Amino acid sequence: MRYSNEQLDTYARTFEHDGMVLLKQHFQKDTLSAWRQAFDGILAHKLQANATAVRGANRHYITLPFAGVFADERIFCDPDVLAIVERVAGEDPVMCQLATDTPLRGSTYQDVHRDTPALFDNLAETPSFQLAVNFPLCDVTADNGPFETTLGTHRMNAADAMQAYLAGEIPLHAIPMELGDVMIRDVRALHRGTPNNTDAPRPMVVIGYSRSWYFRPEVHIDVPRDVYERLGPRAKRLLRYMPQVDDAGAVHGGESYLKFAY
Ligand SMILES: O=C(O)CCC(=O)C(=O)O
């Protein structure tokens, strides 16, 4: 779907106010089903090898390979998503993360948290600089671990936001999602993962976009050189700071990547 400029402006205004927007039925379900099929193999392998980052009991953070179905410009260069990202986080953003969060049965409530500190301590919060674009690889219901978030805390001082949340002044909202829905959020908003009480994993993809000048040393995407060569100009530009690799582990540096690695 392509939104009009007016619709995109409305989404951007909602984002500024709430810290998130939900685009209903935005990505093709058959595309996401192919992601799910490929992800299930990765999940099984990573769980067996004990090779996930654990984000709470039975809750796994797993990066996706930038290859095959996952290196899909229709997803990470989606013009509507990028138009909203640019409206709220400035032109010429950087893509820096392609990963998944998956609670399994036995997962619990996470502590309410932000995903990044403020840019400047003790100052009123700045405009957005780090966004997560989330989309599930299944329907997300009350039973299988809906993401819960506060609204509006992305632009509050972190301590004030936590105090207001603990005082019961700012509620959490569960965000049910259908396969195909896309959430764009400012990662400073207070939020938490919730328990998956079903036997089916609940994978949620996270694509990270940052302001053009913002570098996140804790995440990166290894971009195979042959995959990179086949990408269009917009995709190459988004990935300009990501390392290009000839094979797993062989890093040859993306444009200007090394200059930030201090
Ligand atoms: O997967 C989720 O629902 C939330 C995960 C999360 O917020 C985190 O791990 O930081």
The ligand as a MOL file (V3000), in Angstrom:
LIG
                    3D

  0  0  0     0  0            999 V3000
M  V30 BEGIN CTAB
M  V30 COUNTS 10 9 0 0 0
M  V30 BEGIN ATOM
M  V30 1 O 9.3690 -9.2800 22.3260 0
M  V30 2 C 8.7450 -8.4690 22.9710 0
M  V30 3 O 7.5270 -8.4710 23.0260 0
M  V30 4 C 9.4940 -7.3980 23.7330 0
M  V30 5 C 10.9570 -7.6680 23.8760 0
M  V30 6 C 11.7060 -6.5280 24.4730 0
M  V30 7 O 11.1540 -5.4770 24.7130 0
M  V30 8 C 13.1270 -6.6490 24.7530 0
M  V30 9 O 13.6500 -7.7770 24.7760 0
M  V30 10 O 13.7580 -5.5970 25.0010 0
M  V30 END ATOM
M  V30 BEGIN BOND
M  V30 1 2 1 2
M  V30 2 1 2 3
M  V30 3 1 2 4
M  V30 4 1 4 5
M  V30 5 1 5 6
M  V30 6 2 6 7
M  V30 7 1 6 8
M  V30 8 2 8 9
M  V30 9 1 8 10
M  V30 END BOND
M  V30 END CTAB
M  END
